[in-house]
Amino acid sequence: MTNTNEDDGLVKSILKTLAGTLGFILCAAGILGFLVSGFAIDYIDERLEEDCEGVKGTIVQTSGADEGQCDEGSATRDLLVLIQYPLLFAGIVCGLVGAKVF
């Protein structure tokens, strides 16, 4: 006969290990997403500054030669700014859960 208490303990141990591993993976993904979004925001800012601002950018936008890329770039930048800090927060929370702080 098998002891169900031992089996339950083994399953709980495996689930705790998996939850901790998943927590740390999500932590790394959230913090990495925060860092990458920061680089992407800087890159988009540079491209918008080069291609969409100033006399050249105004002419390109009014003539429609940019095919809406300046507006799309600005919208993408705004979205990245919006989700940047929630990614960091989610990464930290997942790390704390993975470390079994809660």
Long-range contacts (C-beta under 8 A, 24 or more apart in sequence): 16-100, 19-97, 19-98, 20-98, 20-99, 20-100, 21-98, 22-98, 23-94, 23-95, 23-96, 23-97, 23-98, 23-99, 24-94, 24-95, 24-98, 24-99, 26-90, 26-91, 26-94, 26-95, 26-98, 27-91, 27-92, 27-94, 27-95, 27-98, 28-91, 29-91, 30-87, 30-88, 30-89, 30-90, 30-91, 30-92, 30-94, 30-95, 31-87, 31-88, 31-91, 31-92, 31-95, 32-91, 33-87, 33-91, 34-84, 34-85, 34-87, 34-88, 34-91, 37-80, 37-83, 37-84, 37-87, 38-84, 40-80, 41-77, 41-80, 41-81, 41-84, 44-73, 44-76, 44-77, 44-80, 45-77, 47-73, 48-73, 48-74, 48-77
